[in-house]
Every structure is written in C-alpha cells, then in structure tokens.
Amino acid sequence: MIASPRTAVPVPDAVATLAARRLPAHVRDAVAEAGDAGRLLTETAGPQYAEARQQLHQRLARANRVLAAHNPRLTHGWADLPGLHRKEA
C-alpha cells in the first residue's frame, strides 16, 4: 500500500468554532499557545534569535504536553510548521 501525503483540508470557521467550544479551556489555550509559538518560530531565523528560538521551543513543548495529555493527535510537530521546511540555497 502506498500512503498518500497528508494534505490540509480547509475547515469552515463555523465548524472550527463549534469544535473548539467542545474543548476544555486549558486545551484551547494550549492550542493557541502552540500556534503562536509555531508562527513565531518561522520568523526567528538567524543567529541573533538563538535565545528567542530556545524560549519558543520551550513554549511549544509546554503546550504540546497539555495537548498530548488531552489527545495525542492535537500536538504540533515540525510538519505543522511549513516555514521551517525552507530549503537553503
């Protein structure tokens, strides 16, 4: 069996809002924290941002621990951060 690559399926805002309402508040906060840390990680390239990247990795790890305790499929990994997959020329 050949596995097809995972593609993102757009979710309407109303459906996402309905799904988010069913999550506990601390899980919703962790999802937001992981998303924010992931977005900021994509913007902190270069040696001058080494300390900021380290702090963002810690924020992402804390958020992932909360998410994994609720549902392991909610964790954010490197595949979820497209800006980190840039090929260096």
Disulfide bonds with the S-S distance in Angstrom:
none
